[in-house]
Amino acid sequence: MRDVKKLAVTALAACALVLSTVTAAGAQTHALRATPKPTASVLFTPDVILVGKRFKSLERLTVTLVGFNTYVRKIRATKLGSFRIVIGAIDLNDCNAYKLKVVGALGSRFSFSHPTAPC
């Protein structure tokens, strides 16, 4: 009878260990999903517009667009972590090569290089 109790206690301990490991792994996976990476893009309308989202709330950002010229703007993200900058009518379109880089004072980072595209 003692062996059966030992076996039962051992089995319960093993189940608890497996359950805690699975729960911790699930919580870690959920935490990774809860913080999506920042993203930004260039919109080519008559004016060139830089937009971004998923940055930290009210974070100070330095946004750099390098094409034929270099454009640097400092801005603060909104409470929701987004921004919108109108550069204006410049000689750059989605056929040209350009680089977009956003660096936040609280550690958020984004960079993207667009190669020359045949148009």
Biotite code that builds the C-alpha atoms (Angstrom):
import biotite.structure as struc

atoms = struc.array([
    struc.Atom([0.000, 0.000, 0.000], chain_id="A", res_id=1, res_name="MET", atom_name="CA", element="C"),
    struc.Atom([2.902, 2.346, 0.764], chain_id="A", res_id=2, res_name="ARG", atom_name="CA", element="C"),
    struc.Atom([4.333, 1.837, -2.708], chain_id="A", res_id=3, res_name="ASP", atom_name="CA", element="C"),
    struc.Atom([1.016, 2.816, -4.266], chain_id="A", res_id=4, res_name="VAL", atom_name="CA", element="C"),
    struc.Atom([0.937, 6.048, -2.224], chain_id="A", res_id=5, res_name="LYS", atom_name="CA", element="C"),
    struc.Atom([4.527, 6.856, -3.188], chain_id="A", res_id=6, res_name="LYS", atom_name="CA", element="C"),
    struc.Atom([3.713, 6.186, -6.815], chain_id="A", res_id=7, res_name="LEU", atom_name="CA", element="C"),
    struc.Atom([0.616, 8.403, -6.627], chain_id="A", res_id=8, res_name="ALA", atom_name="CA", element="C"),
    struc.Atom([2.518, 11.255, -4.944], chain_id="A", res_id=9, res_name="VAL", atom_name="CA", element="C"),
    struc.Atom([5.311, 10.972, -7.534], chain_id="A", res_id=10, res_name="THR", atom_name="CA", element="C"),
    struc.Atom([2.808, 11.011, -10.390], chain_id="A", res_id=11, res_name="ALA", atom_name="CA", element="C"),
    struc.Atom([1.032, 14.079, -8.957], chain_id="A", res_id=12, res_name="LEU", atom_name="CA", element="C"),
    struc.Atom([4.349, 15.895, -8.529], chain_id="A", res_id=13, res_name="ALA", atom_name="CA", element="C"),
    struc.Atom([5.325, 15.091, -12.131], chain_id="A", res_id=14, res_name="ALA", atom_name="CA", element="C"),
    struc.Atom([1.961, 16.342, -13.414], chain_id="A", res_id=15, res_name="CYS", atom_name="CA", element="C"),
    struc.Atom([2.327, 19.569, -11.415], chain_id="A", res_id=16, res_name="ALA", atom_name="CA", element="C"),
    struc.Atom([5.828, 20.109, -12.816], chain_id="A", res_id=17, res_name="LEU", atom_name="CA", element="C"),
    struc.Atom([4.666, 19.560, -16.395], chain_id="A", res_id=18, res_name="VAL", atom_name="CA", element="C"),
    struc.Atom([1.657, 21.828, -15.884], chain_id="A", res_id=19, res_name="LEU", atom_name="CA", element="C"),
    struc.Atom([3.775, 24.636, -14.419], chain_id="A", res_id=20, res_name="SER", atom_name="CA", element="C"),
    struc.Atom([6.273, 24.354, -17.292], chain_id="A", res_id=21, res_name="THR", atom_name="CA", element="C"),
    struc.Atom([3.517, 24.484, -19.910], chain_id="A", res_id=22, res_name="VAL", atom_name="CA", element="C"),
    struc.Atom([1.867, 27.445, -18.148], chain_id="A", res_id=23, res_name="THR", atom_name="CA", element="C"),
    struc.Atom([5.160, 29.350, -17.933], chain_id="A", res_id=24, res_name="ALA", atom_name="CA", element="C"),
    struc.Atom([5.906, 28.692, -21.613], chain_id="A", res_id=25, res_name="ALA", atom_name="CA", element="C"),
    struc.Atom([2.423, 29.871, -22.550], chain_id="A", res_id=26, res_name="GLY", atom_name="CA", element="C"),
    struc.Atom([2.819, 33.036, -20.490], chain_id="A", res_id=27, res_name="ALA", atom_name="CA", element="C"),
    struc.Atom([6.188, 33.738, -22.096], chain_id="A", res_id=28, res_name="GLN", atom_name="CA", element="C"),
    struc.Atom([4.740, 33.248, -25.582], chain_id="A", res_id=29, res_name="THR", atom_name="CA", element="C"),
    struc.Atom([1.838, 35.554, -24.704], chain_id="A", res_id=30, res_name="HIS", atom_name="CA", element="C"),
    struc.Atom([4.262, 38.199, -23.406], chain_id="A", res_id=31, res_name="ALA", atom_name="CA", element="C"),
    struc.Atom([6.177, 38.091, -26.678], chain_id="A", res_id=32, res_name="LEU", atom_name="CA", element="C"),
    struc.Atom([2.976, 38.594, -28.649], chain_id="A", res_id=33, res_name="ARG", atom_name="CA", element="C"),
    struc.Atom([1.828, 41.416, -26.391], chain_id="A", res_id=34, res_name="ALA", atom_name="CA", element="C"),
    struc.Atom([4.680, 43.698, -27.489], chain_id="A", res_id=35, res_name="THR", atom_name="CA", element="C"),
    struc.Atom([4.709, 43.912, -31.301], chain_id="A", res_id=36, res_name="PRO", atom_name="CA", element="C"),
    struc.Atom([7.690, 45.550, -32.946], chain_id="A", res_id=37, res_name="LYS", atom_name="CA", element="C"),
    struc.Atom([7.515, 49.156, -34.122], chain_id="A", res_id=38, res_name="PRO", atom_name="CA", element="C"),
    struc.Atom([6.927, 49.734, -37.812], chain_id="A", res_id=39, res_name="THR", atom_name="CA", element="C"),
    struc.Atom([7.058, 52.726, -40.141], chain_id="A", res_id=40, res_name="ALA", atom_name="CA", element="C"),
    struc.Atom([6.540, 53.431, -43.818], chain_id="A", res_id=41, res_name="SER", atom_name="CA", element="C"),
    struc.Atom([6.764, 56.107, -46.493], chain_id="A", res_id=42, res_name="VAL", atom_name="CA", element="C"),
    struc.Atom([3.614, 57.190, -48.297], chain_id="A", res_id=43, res_name="LEU", atom_name="CA", element="C"),
    struc.Atom([4.077, 58.725, -51.726], chain_id="A", res_id=44, res_name="PHE", atom_name="CA", element="C"),
    struc.Atom([1.217, 61.110, -52.388], chain_id="A", res_id=45, res_name="THR", atom_name="CA", element="C"),
    struc.Atom([1.786, 64.551, -53.879], chain_id="A", res_id=46, res_name="PRO", atom_name="CA", element="C"),
    struc.Atom([3.599, 65.066, -50.546], chain_id="A", res_id=47, res_name="ASP", atom_name="CA", element="C"),
    struc.Atom([5.930, 62.477, -49.001], chain_id="A", res_id=48, res_name="VAL", atom_name="CA", element="C"),
    struc.Atom([4.498, 61.361, -45.655], chain_id="A", res_id=49, res_name="ILE", atom_name="CA", element="C"),
    struc.Atom([6.222, 59.249, -43.009], chain_id="A", res_id=50, res_name="LEU", atom_name="CA", element="C"),
    struc.Atom([3.956, 57.235, -40.714], chain_id="A", res_id=51, res_name="VAL", atom_name="CA", element="C"),
    struc.Atom([4.730, 54.870, -37.874], chain_id="A", res_id=52, res_name="GLY", atom_name="CA", element="C"),
    struc.Atom([3.006, 52.856, -35.188], chain_id="A", res_id=53, res_name="LYS", atom_name="CA", element="C"),
    struc.Atom([3.706, 50.567, -32.233], chain_id="A", res_id=54, res_name="ARG", atom_name="CA", element="C"),
    struc.Atom([6.326, 52.866, -30.719], chain_id="A", res_id=55, res_name="PHE", atom_name="CA", element="C"),
    struc.Atom([6.281, 53.489, -26.978], chain_id="A", res_id=56, res_name="LYS", atom_name="CA", element="C"),
    struc.Atom([3.698, 55.919, -25.710], chain_id="A", res_id=57, res_name="SER", atom_name="CA", element="C"),
    struc.Atom([4.856, 59.559, -25.946], chain_id="A", res_id=58, res_name="LEU", atom_name="CA", element="C"),
    struc.Atom([8.375, 58.454, -26.888], chain_id="A", res_id=59, res_name="GLU", atom_name="CA", element="C"),
    struc.Atom([10.675, 61.080, -28.428], chain_id="A", res_id=60, res_name="ARG", atom_name="CA", element="C"),
    struc.Atom([11.612, 59.879, -31.908], chain_id="A", res_id=61, res_name="LEU", atom_name="CA", element="C"),
    struc.Atom([14.276, 60.833, -34.407], chain_id="A", res_id=62, res_name="THR", atom_name="CA", element="C"),
    struc.Atom([13.028, 59.985, -37.897], chain_id="A", res_id=63, res_name="VAL", atom_name="CA", element="C"),
    struc.Atom([15.544, 59.955, -40.753], chain_id="A", res_id=64, res_name="THR", atom_name="CA", element="C"),
    struc.Atom([14.728, 59.537, -44.436], chain_id="A", res_id=65, res_name="LEU", atom_name="CA", element="C"),
    struc.Atom([17.711, 59.245, -46.765], chain_id="A", res_id=66, res_name="VAL", atom_name="CA", element="C"),
    struc.Atom([17.045, 59.460, -50.500], chain_id="A", res_id=67, res_name="GLY", atom_name="CA", element="C"),
    struc.Atom([18.634, 62.019, -52.798], chain_id="A", res_id=68, res_name="PHE", atom_name="CA", element="C"),
    struc.Atom([18.835, 64.230, -49.689], chain_id="A", res_id=69, res_name="ASN", atom_name="CA", element="C"),
    struc.Atom([18.674, 63.510, -45.972], chain_id="A", res_id=70, res_name="THR", atom_name="CA", element="C"),
    struc.Atom([15.598, 64.587, -44.002], chain_id="A", res_id=71, res_name="TYR", atom_name="CA", element="C"),
    struc.Atom([15.696, 64.424, -40.201], chain_id="A", res_id=72, res_name="VAL", atom_name="CA", element="C"),
    struc.Atom([12.694, 65.200, -38.032], chain_id="A", res_id=73, res_name="ARG", atom_name="CA", element="C"),
    struc.Atom([12.278, 64.977, -34.270], chain_id="A", res_id=74, res_name="LYS", atom_name="CA", element="C"),
    struc.Atom([8.787, 64.204, -33.058], chain_id="A", res_id=75, res_name="ILE", atom_name="CA", element="C"),
    struc.Atom([6.993, 62.708, -30.097], chain_id="A", res_id=76, res_name="ARG", atom_name="CA", element="C"),
    struc.Atom([4.850, 59.609, -30.593], chain_id="A", res_id=77, res_name="ALA", atom_name="CA", element="C"),
    struc.Atom([1.188, 59.833, -29.621], chain_id="A", res_id=78, res_name="THR", atom_name="CA", element="C"),
    struc.Atom([-0.209, 58.121, -26.545], chain_id="A", res_id=79, res_name="LYS", atom_name="CA", element="C"),
    struc.Atom([-0.974, 55.158, -28.795], chain_id="A", res_id=80, res_name="LEU", atom_name="CA", element="C"),
    struc.Atom([2.617, 55.102, -30.105], chain_id="A", res_id=81, res_name="GLY", atom_name="CA", element="C"),
    struc.Atom([2.022, 56.399, -33.627], chain_id="A", res_id=82, res_name="SER", atom_name="CA", element="C"),
    struc.Atom([3.362, 59.350, -35.590], chain_id="A", res_id=83, res_name="PHE", atom_name="CA", element="C"),
    struc.Atom([2.800, 61.126, -38.906], chain_id="A", res_id=84, res_name="ARG", atom_name="CA", element="C"),
    struc.Atom([5.259, 63.532, -40.536], chain_id="A", res_id=85, res_name="ILE", atom_name="CA", element="C"),
    struc.Atom([4.612, 65.407, -43.765], chain_id="A", res_id=86, res_name="VAL", atom_name="CA", element="C"),
    struc.Atom([7.951, 66.016, -45.491], chain_id="A", res_id=87, res_name="ILE", atom_name="CA", element="C"),
    struc.Atom([6.360, 67.827, -48.413], chain_id="A", res_id=88, res_name="GLY", atom_name="CA", element="C"),
    struc.Atom([6.757, 67.618, -52.174], chain_id="A", res_id=89, res_name="ALA", atom_name="CA", element="C"),
    struc.Atom([10.264, 66.282, -52.745], chain_id="A", res_id=90, res_name="ILE", atom_name="CA", element="C"),
    struc.Atom([11.943, 64.571, -55.665], chain_id="A", res_id=91, res_name="ASP", atom_name="CA", element="C"),
    struc.Atom([11.551, 61.004, -54.319], chain_id="A", res_id=92, res_name="LEU", atom_name="CA", element="C"),
    struc.Atom([9.144, 58.227, -55.256], chain_id="A", res_id=93, res_name="ASN", atom_name="CA", element="C"),
    struc.Atom([8.737, 54.492, -54.738], chain_id="A", res_id=94, res_name="ASP", atom_name="CA", element="C"),
    struc.Atom([10.989, 53.777, -57.760], chain_id="A", res_id=95, res_name="CYS", atom_name="CA", element="C"),
    struc.Atom([13.991, 55.358, -55.999], chain_id="A", res_id=96, res_name="ASN", atom_name="CA", element="C"),
    struc.Atom([16.239, 53.786, -53.396], chain_id="A", res_id=97, res_name="ALA", atom_name="CA", element="C"),
    struc.Atom([15.776, 55.192, -49.901], chain_id="A", res_id=98, res_name="TYR", atom_name="CA", element="C"),
    struc.Atom([16.354, 54.338, -46.252], chain_id="A", res_id=99, res_name="LYS", atom_name="CA", element="C"),
    struc.Atom([14.005, 55.045, -43.371], chain_id="A", res_id=100, res_name="LEU", atom_name="CA", element="C"),
    struc.Atom([15.265, 54.913, -39.799], chain_id="A", res_id=101, res_name="LYS", atom_name="CA", element="C"),
    struc.Atom([13.409, 55.694, -36.569], chain_id="A", res_id=102, res_name="VAL", atom_name="CA", element="C"),
    struc.Atom([15.181, 55.748, -33.210], chain_id="A", res_id=103, res_name="VAL", atom_name="CA", element="C"),
    struc.Atom([13.276, 56.295, -29.975], chain_id="A", res_id=104, res_name="GLY", atom_name="CA", element="C"),
    struc.Atom([14.626, 57.746, -26.740], chain_id="A", res_id=105, res_name="ALA", atom_name="CA", element="C"),
    struc.Atom([13.053, 54.848, -24.812], chain_id="A", res_id=106, res_name="LEU", atom_name="CA", element="C"),
    struc.Atom([14.657, 52.156, -26.951], chain_id="A", res_id=107, res_name="GLY", atom_name="CA", element="C"),
    struc.Atom([12.220, 51.648, -29.825], chain_id="A", res_id=108, res_name="SER", atom_name="CA", element="C"),
    struc.Atom([13.944, 51.148, -33.174], chain_id="A", res_id=109, res_name="ARG", atom_name="CA", element="C"),
    struc.Atom([12.933, 50.627, -36.777], chain_id="A", res_id=110, res_name="PHE", atom_name="CA", element="C"),
    struc.Atom([14.892, 50.677, -40.022], chain_id="A", res_id=111, res_name="SER", atom_name="CA", element="C"),
    struc.Atom([14.071, 49.829, -43.610], chain_id="A", res_id=112, res_name="PHE", atom_name="CA", element="C"),
    struc.Atom([16.015, 49.988, -46.869], chain_id="A", res_id=113, res_name="SER", atom_name="CA", element="C"),
    struc.Atom([14.092, 50.210, -50.132], chain_id="A", res_id=114, res_name="HIS", atom_name="CA", element="C"),
    struc.Atom([16.110, 49.259, -53.215], chain_id="A", res_id=115, res_name="PRO", atom_name="CA", element="C"),
    struc.Atom([15.778, 50.942, -56.568], chain_id="A", res_id=116, res_name="THR", atom_name="CA", element="C"),
    struc.Atom([12.753, 49.478, -58.350], chain_id="A", res_id=117, res_name="ALA", atom_name="CA", element="C"),
    struc.Atom([12.194, 49.369, -62.107], chain_id="A", res_id=118, res_name="PRO", atom_name="CA", element="C"),
    struc.Atom([9.297, 51.650, -62.991], chain_id="A", res_id=119, res_name="CYS", atom_name="CA", element="C"),
])
